[in-house]
Amino acid sequence: MKAKIAQSNVKCMNPDFNKEKYRGMNNVEKRLYTKRTPPVIPLAEGEIWEHPEAYKLVELGMATPADDECKDAANMSDEKIQEALAAYRKLSRGMGTGVKKYDADAEDVELDDEFNELLEDGEYIVSTD
């Protein structure tokens, strides 16, 4: 099953990381193991990720299905996939706080160039107004 990563800054659990093996190790072994096999791995936008649970990234709005098996497992229409992608994008930009007066649809907000640059650099502006 394959999914194409559709967002930037996506991280997921490393399928090669063995939790049971990790739990049985002493501290030195744990440090060595996590250096060789990190528990969380970054996925680049546009990357095809092949994994039995790749459909979960589609459901979360982080990816689009790259094959029919993934699309069937996600059980989402094209419209629902686009909604999930938009929702994840909104949350990753801090537009989904859960407080109605601070939240806005991405289409309704016009961000100036300086703010867009801050978002791209990973810096965020916090306002108390």
N, C-alpha and C positions, 0 to 999 in steps of 0.2 A: 504494500500500500504506500502511495506516494502523495506528498503534499508540497506545494510550492509556497515558500515563505513570501508573504505579501507585505510585511511591515518591517521597519527597521528596529533594531535593538530587541529582537526576540531571543529569549533564553528559555531553555527547557531542560528537563532532567536528562542526564546522559544515560542512554539505554545500556551502556557497558558498565555502569556503576552498580556494583553488587552490594545492596544494603546489608544483607545477612553476613556476608564476608566481612564488611566494614565493622559491624557490631562486635565481632569476635576478635578484633585486633587490639593491641595495646596502642598507646598514644603515638609512639615513634612509627609503628607500622601504619597507623591511620594517616599521619602526615605524608609519608612516602606514597601511600596508595592514592590519596587525593591529588598529589602532584602529578602522578602518572595518569590517573583516571578521575578527572574532576567530576563532581556530582552534577554540576550544571554546566551546560555548554551553550555558547552563543550561536545563533543561526543567522546567516546573512540574508538580506532581502534578495529574492530571486533564486535562492538555493532550493534544490529539490531534496526533501528529507524523506528517506525511506524507512518506515518503522511500522510495526503492526498497529500502533495507536496514533498514527499520523492524522487520522480524522479528528482527533480531539483539538488539534491546532486550528482546524477549519471551524469547528464549533465555537471556539473561543475568539475567532476573528483575526487570527494571526497568519493564516495561510488560506490558499485556495486548493481545491483538489487537483492533483496532477494526473490522476487516472480514475477510471470508472469505479474501481473497488473502493477508493477513498470517498468518492462522491456518494456511493451507495451507503457506506458505513456512517457518514455524517448525517445522512437522511435529511438534507436541507435543499430547498429550492435555490435557484440562482439568486432570486431576490433576497432570501434569508441570508445567504452567504454574503451578499453585498451589505446588508444591514449589520451583520456581525463585524465585517471589516470596518465599517464606519464607526461602530460603537467602540471597537478596540482603539482605533485611531483617536477618537474623541477622549477616551480615558487616558491614553498615553500622553496626550497633550495637556492633561489636567483640566479638561472641560467636563468631567463627570464626577463632581465632588459629592453629589447627593444633596447639596444645598441649592434649592431652586434659583435663588437670586444670583448665584455665582455660575450656574451651569448655563450653557448655551449650545445650540447645534452648531457644528463646525461651519455650516453654510451661512449661518446668521452672523458670524463674527468676522469682522474685517481686521486682520492683524497687520500692524505696520511692519515695514521691512526690518526695523531694529528688533522688534519682538520675535519675528520669525528667525532671525539670526541667533538670538538667545536660545530659542527652542532647539535649534539645530546643534548648538554648542552644548546643550544639556544644562543650561542655566535657566532658572525660572524666576519670574518676578512675583512677589507676594504683596498684595495690596490689602489694606484693612478698610478701605472706603466702602 
